[in-house]
Amino acid sequence: MKKLFLSTLLLLFYLYSLAPGEEYKFELSEIEKKPYHLGGYGEFRPVLSGLDPNAALYKLKFYNRDEGRTIEEYNFRLQLEGSYEYGIARIFGRVNGDLSHTYQGWSDETSLYEGFLSLKPSNSFTLDMGKKTLKWGKGYAWNPVAFIDRPKDPDEPDLALEGFWVLSADWIRSFSGPLKTISFTPVFLPVLTHVNDNFGTTEKANVAAKLYLLLYDTDIDFIVFTGGSRTSRYGIDFSRNLTSNFEIHGEFAYIEEFQKRYIDSNGNILSSTSDTVSYLLGVRYLSQRETTYILEYYRNGTGFTKDEFQDFYQFVGRAYNSYLTTGSDALLGRALNLSQGNYGRPNPMRDYLYLRISQKEPFDILYFTPSLTTIVNLNDSSFSIAPEVAYTGITNLELRLKATFLIGGEETEFGEKPNDYRIELRARYYF
């Protein structure tokens, strides 16, 4: 009966939309769900960066090179995904391939982002086995409770992320009353040699779980992680639509015995261990003029203080002066390794503010969306600001032009980046 009702509805809609005299042809295959899906996109992304020779990270990266005032890079990406369903089983895969040409030459990398088998013996139970991204958390730019996901890049939070090899299940049940839905998701994540070995300590078994509630029209998650690869951590998040166009969300994470390693201005490695707290509060608002505002505050309890980060920049300065005096780059090599670790992760300090404003089709310009994004480091008052425009008027083609400007003084996060600005064009074709 459901198929007959749907077929009749689609048939009436199609007949109504036909122009007078147009011959009607109906194929049942057009509305039948296919058991397979194949798709993806190809992308070309050239980038121009304006360098800052006085910045600490410029001296660290280019101390023995002269790249001039600007550098160019050319990036190519091919992302393929597909799925196939048969009975209770579904197979899904996503592969990402990158090819880049920078001042260092050509480089390429191909990664399996996701590849898992999903079994659904009933509407209330699903079992997944393979490489998967869990996507836990309610934040847009950051997710402090995403204990078993790779961290987002706040400059590109919508990009697909590589998952981890897991065994997970989902049990869901619906009710009438204030509690409308409850679901439970246990996850087993092993860390072995060549299996999730970049997650943490190897030869360890880790487990995580998420309890989801739809309570009084509020989405709530309770999350826990424990195991030998990382210390135990606990989290809660929520999301609620106060009105049809105004949403609030938040996350809170408690991490036990987090060990932070940092360096002083003389190059001595220091370490501290303590329980830490990270959290996020955010809102999303859609105005009557279809302007979308996303505002988030992020407290990174695992991040560096302002003084700790200034010590790192001072060590970079000492290492660079030592190189100029002695010709030895040993200290610079040590600083470079640190910059590629915790000091080089996105937004490594304590307090950040994220704001994104986008306007759909201003002045009735179809398929055109301008936006403006800023990330502010509240600890040192440095920030980035990124205007961009996107156009989707050509079928399956997305064009985006984005400029990012980094603003800050000496010994600040954005002020000591190797570049002052970055301009990129992204042409992405979906198929």
N, C-alpha and C positions, 0 to 999 in steps of 0.2 A: 504493500500500500504506500509506503514512503517513497519508493522508486517511482510508482505511478503518479503520485502527487507532484513530485519534483519534475518529472518529465512533462506533465501537463502544464505546470507553471512556466517552465522554460519555453515550451511550445507556444503558449499564448503570448509571452513577451516577445518572442522572435517574430511571430506573425504581425503583432502590433507595430513592430519597428520596420517592417518591410515597406519600401516605397511602392506606390501604385504601379501595377503592371510587372513588378519584379517576380520572377519565378521562385517559388519556395522549394527548398531542398532540405531535408532533415536527416541527419545521420545520428543514430543512437550512440555511436562510438564517441561523439563529441562531448557527451556528458558522463560517460563512464570513466571511473577513476582508473588510471593506468597503474599497473603494479610496479613500474619503474620510473625513475627520474634521473635525468642527466643534465648538468648545467655547469655554470661557472662564469668566470670572466677573465679577460686579458687586459693588462694595464701597462701604459707607458707613462713614466713620471720623471721628467727632467727637473733638476733642482739647481738653483744658483744661490750661493751663500756668500755674503759679504764678510770678510774676515776682520778680526780685531787684534792686531799685533801686540797690543798692550795687555791683553787678557791672560790670566794665569794658564788656562787650558789651551790657549793658542801656543804659548811657549812650550807647553808640555808635549803637544802633538807635532809641532813644526819647528822644534829647536834646531834641527839640522837640515831644514828645507826652506826654500823661498818660493811660496806658491802665489805671491803677488797679493792683490787686494781682494780677489774673488776666486772661488773654485766652483767647478761645475761637476755634476754627477748625473748619470742617466740610469734609471731603474726600470726594469721590465719584470712584470709579475704575471704568472698564469696560475689561477686557482680553479681546480676542477672538483666537482662533487657529484655524487650519484648515490642512489638508493634502489633497493629492490625488495618487494614484499611478496611473501608467499605463505599463506595461512597465518599462523601466529608469529612467523619470523620476519624480521626486517634487517637488511644489511645496509649500513651507511658508511660512506667514505668521503674524506675531503683531503686533497693533496695540494700543497702550495709550493710553487717553484719561483725563486727569485734570481735574477741576473742583474748585476750592477757594474757600472764602470765609474770609479772615483779617481782621485789623485793617486791612489795606490795601485790602479790598474783594474783588471776584470776580476770579478768574484761571482760565485754562484752557490746556491743552496736549495736543495729540495727536501721538503719535510712532509711526513704524514701528519696532518693536523688532527684528524679524527678518522677512526676506522673501527667500527664495533658491530657486533651482532646483538640485536634486540629481540627478546622473546616476550610475547604478550598472551599468556594463556587465558586471561580474563580481562574485563574492562578495568578491574581494580588493581591488577598486578602486572609489573613489567620487570624483566631481568635483562641487564646490559653487560656485555663482556667485550673489552677491547680498549682502544685509545679514545678518550672522550673528554670534552670540556664540560664542566658541571655548571658554570655560569651562576654561582651563588652570589647573593648580595643584591641590594636595591639601588646602589649608587650609580651615577652616570659616568663620572670621571675616575672615581676610585671605589674599591670594594675591600675594606679592611676585614670583612668576614669571609672572603673567598680564600679559605685556608688551603684548598687543594686545586686552585686555579693559578695560572701564571698571571702576574700583575698586568693591568692595562697600561697602555701609553695614554696619559691624559690628553696629549695633543691629537690622538686618533683613537678615541675610546670605542668606536664602532667596528674596528677591525677585528676579524676572526682571530682567535688565539689557538696556539697549539695545546692539545690536551695531554693528559697522562694516562698510562695504562691502568685500568681499574676494573673491578667487578662491583657493580652497583645494582640496586633494586629500587623499585618505587611501588609503594602500596598506598592506595587512595580510597577514600570513602566520603560520601556526601550525606548531609543531614538536613532536616528542616529545623528552623529556629535560629538563634544568634550564631551558633557554630554551624556554618554551612558546609565546610570542607575540612578534612584533615588528611594529611599524607605523611608518610615516613620514608626516608631515603637513606639506607645504610650504604657505606662505600668501603671497599677494601682496596688499599693502594700499597703494593709491595715496592720496595726500593732495592734493586739488585744491580750487579754489574751489567751495564748495557740495558737495563730496564728501569726507567725513571731515575737514573743515577744523578741527574741534575736537580732532583727535588730536595735531597738532603743526605744524611748519613746512609751509606749503603748496607746491604745485608740486614735490613730491618723491615718489619711489617707494620703498617699504619692503618688505622681505621678512622672513619669520620661518619657523622650522621647528621641529618637535617630533619626536623619536625616542623611541618608547615600547617598553619591554621588560617582559615578565612573566618575571622571572628568579628562580628559587628561591622561587616564590610571593610575590615582592615586585614591586609596580608601581613602575617607574622611568621618569621622563621626562627627556630632555636637550633643552633649549630654547635657541634663539638668535634674536636680533632685530638687524637692521641696516638702516640707511636714513638719509635726510637729514632726516626729520621729528623724530626723537629720536636720541640717541646710542646706540651699540651696547651690547647687554646680553646676558648669558649666564646660564642657570639650570639647576638640577637639582631634581627633587622625588622623593619616594618615599612609599609607603604599604604597610604590611604588617600582616596580622592575626597577632599572636602566639598568640592563642587565638581561639575562635569568638566571644568577647565582648570582646576587648581588641585595639585597633588603635592603631598609632603611625604618624605621618606627619610630613613635614617638607619645607621648601622652602629653597633657597639661590639668591640672585640677585646677580650682579656687574654693575654699571653703570659704563660708562666715561664719564669727563669730564662728570659730572653738575654742572650749574650751579645753585647755590642762591642765590636772591635774598632778602635779609632787611633789616630796618630796625633802626636803633638807637633809643635812647630820645629822641633829638633829631629823629628823622624822616629821617635820612640813609639812602638806599638803598645797601646794600652787596651785594657779590657774591663768591662763591667757586666755584671749579671743581676737582673732584677725582673720582677713582674711588671708588665707594662700594659697600658690601655690605649687603644686607638678607636676613634669614632668618626662618624660623618653625619651631617645634617643637611638636608637639601629640600628644595621646592622646584616644581615645574608648573609654569603658568602659560596658558594660551589665551591671548587677548581676543576681543571681537574682531580685530583687524588681522587675525591669524599671525600675530607675532608670538613666537615661543621664547620664553625665558627659562633658563636652567641656572640655578644658583646653588652652590654647595660649599660648605665649610668642612675641611678635613683636618683632623688632629692625628698626626702620625707619631704614636708613642715610641715606635722603634727608630725614629729618625735622629739626626744629629742636632745638637744645639747650635746656636749662632757661633759661640766661641769655638766649639769643636770643628766647625767647618772653616772658620777663619784660620785655625791652626793648620789645617790641610793646605790652604792657599799659601800660607807663610812658608810651609815646607816646600811647596812647589817653587816659590821664589828663591829659597836657599839652594835648592837643587839646580835651578837654572843658572844662578850666579856661580855655583861650583863648576858647572860645565863651561861657562865662559872663562873662568880662571884657570882651570886645570885641563879642560878638554875631555874629562871623564863624564860619561852619561850614566854612571851606576845609580846615582841618587834619582836621576830623572826616570830611569827604568823602574825603580821602586815606586815612585809616585804615579807612573803610568799604570802600573798594575793595580794600585789602589783606585785610580780613577775609573778603571774598567770593572771594579767590584761595587761595593756598597756606595762609594762616593759618586759613582757614575750612574746610579739608577735614577729613574725619573722622580723628581721631587723628593730628595733625600733628607730634607729637614723636617721641622715639627708641625708648622701650621700653614695651611694654604686656603686660598679662596678661589673658587672657579665660577666664572660667569660666561654663559653663552646666550646670545640673542640672535635669532634668525627670523627673517620676514619672508613669508610665502608670497610670491608673485606681486611685488610692490608695483604700484601704478598700472596694474592689470597687465604686466609683462608676463605672459604665460611661460611656464616651465623655468622660471628664473627665481633663484633664492639666494639673496645675500645674507651674510651672517658675520658676527664679530665674537671672538672668544678671547678671554683674558684669564691668566693664571697668576695669582699674586702670592709671593712668599711673604707672609705676615711677619716673619722673624727678622728679615733684613730689608724689607720694603722694595725688593726687586720684583720685576714682573715681566711677563711676555704678553703681547697683544697681537692678535691674528685676525685681520679682515679676510674674508673670502667670498667668492661668488660661485654658484653652481648653476649649470644649465642642463636640462634633461629633455629638450624639445625634439631630439632625434631618437627614434626608436632604438632601445637597448643601449644607447650611448649616454654616458655621464661625463660631463666636462666640469672641471673645478680648477679655479685659479686661487691660490692662497699665498699670502705673505705673512711672515712671522717676524716681529721686531722684539729684540731682547733689550731690556732697559734696567740698569742698575749701576751702582757705584763700585768702588774697589772692595774686594773680599766679600762680594755678594754672589748668590747663586747664578742669577741671570746676567750680572755684570761681568763675570769672569768666564762666560762661555767663549769658545773660540771664534764665534761669529756674532756680528751685530744684527744681521737680518738674514732671512731665508725666503726665497720666492720659488714656488713650485707650481707646475701645471700637471694635473692628473686627467688623463683620458682613459676611461674604463669602459670596455664593451662587454655587455652581458650576453650570454647565449644559453 
